[in-house]
Amino acid sequence: MRPAPPRPGLHEHPEVVRKIRDMAQQEGLTITSYRETADGKPEALVNAEHPSDCSLTASTSGGQDRMYLSVITPCLLPPASPSPTAS
């Protein structure tokens, strides 16, 4: 009997941030920080910025089966749109 394949999790985080880093570079973002491990253990992180005030962060977070992803962009409303109001 063959052993079961490893469950998705922490060991896959470095590959995920590698793919996000490559995609971000292709989209014109500058990588401002990157790592795959910390103290020899998977603890992935990528930060990227774009001159148009866009940024992204992806990192290991909250356990073996979770990652954090943050994407910040300028307002996406057309210039002629009224400002959103609180309801």
ABEGO torsion letter per residue (X at the ends): XBBBBBBBEAAAAAAAAAAAAAAAAAAGBBBABBBABBGGBBBBBBBBBBAAGBBBBBBBBGEAABBBBBBBBBBABBAABBBBBBX
